[in-house]
Amino acid sequence: MQADATPVHELDPFSDETLTAPEAVQDAIRQTGPVVWLSRYGVWAMAGHGEVHAALNDWQTYSSASGAGLPNLKREKGWRSPSIILEVDPPDHTKTRLVLSRIMSPAALRTIRDAFQAEAEALVGRLIDMRRFDAATEIAQAYPLRVFPDALGLDGDGRENLLPIGDLNFNGFGPQNARFEASLAKAKPLLPWLAAKCGRGHLRAGSFGAQIYEAADRGDLTEDEAGLLMRTFLLAGIDTTVGGLGNAVHCLATHPGEWAKLTEGPALSRSAFEEALRFDSPVQIFFRTATRDTEVGTVLIHKDEKVLLMLGGANRDPARWERPGVFDIERKAAGHVAFGYGIHGCVGQMVARLEGELVLGEMAKRIRTLNLDGEPRRNLNNTLRSFASLPVVIEPK
Ligand code: OVM
């Protein structure tokens, strides 16, 4: 039981209404206090940048080993076995993290850049031929589905399966509501395909996937662990960038002044993508679990209680950002927590930034006008923010 002085909200972060426009709930939680009890779910929630950042930076108190979602994986079985990088604490986390961070090194990025650039050029060529198209499918989904499985070393078959599987994965970090059940029903038949793709198979030599199995050959990982890290790549590397790219295109299509700045200076594309990540964060929330009783302000969080960290809310905290509701591609957006922070900070963030920089940069070089051409429709997901449909019309330069 929470004491009377505890700030309590009945609001629902997972309702259709909140997922469609999350700012009101983020603001309500942030304005109520540094940490608020959400009575519907029996969890704490934080939406201030200082609080979220501090929790992300304190894995000893805010553990990931009970799952990074709402279900407590020490007490209940999730739809999948726990991730060996996301849903663990040190020392277990340290070894698997090192394998992935070596594979995603700055040197590795240089090896993929040319191929990613060539695909961005080909993509924008197709967009210019189409003039009117759905940017959710033709940009946000098409580009990551092309470049990332290629970088992983997979062959072409069935990559579109990654979208419904990703939708399930990110619903799975939230409550087991109807949205989760519907995505489970859709993706369940595809899970044997996913398991097959996680195996050693015929991964292209030199690819990220081949390097995971080389780590297994060296004895740094077991064969099973290698498969689980392939799964991490496939589950964490597609939908997130689909969300990021679609949200960024939406921001630019609805802020003509910012789009004009970008077309005049395509070198701003990296900074524009960063600002879009802050302004409309693809991964809206993650959870942690308290390892001990801990005081936050006047509130006592008890051991084993879950804490909802509103990454998107922290990225709109007026105490951290000047005019947080203004999309400004020249703002210093560094310091946002859209990639998390601390030991679990996104290991693929440099790949994500590369995708954003190249796609937006190539668009800015060759497209003069970018406008909505109909009502955008969100894909509602318990934790991931993206578009199902984003009709746009463009005029080339
Ligand atoms: C994982 C995993 C899956 C999805 C997302 C993620 C954003 C990690 O399986 O490790 O982090």
Residues whose N, C-alpha, C, O or C-beta is under 5 A from the ligand:
A	BS01	OVM	S83 I85 L86 R231 T232 L235 A236
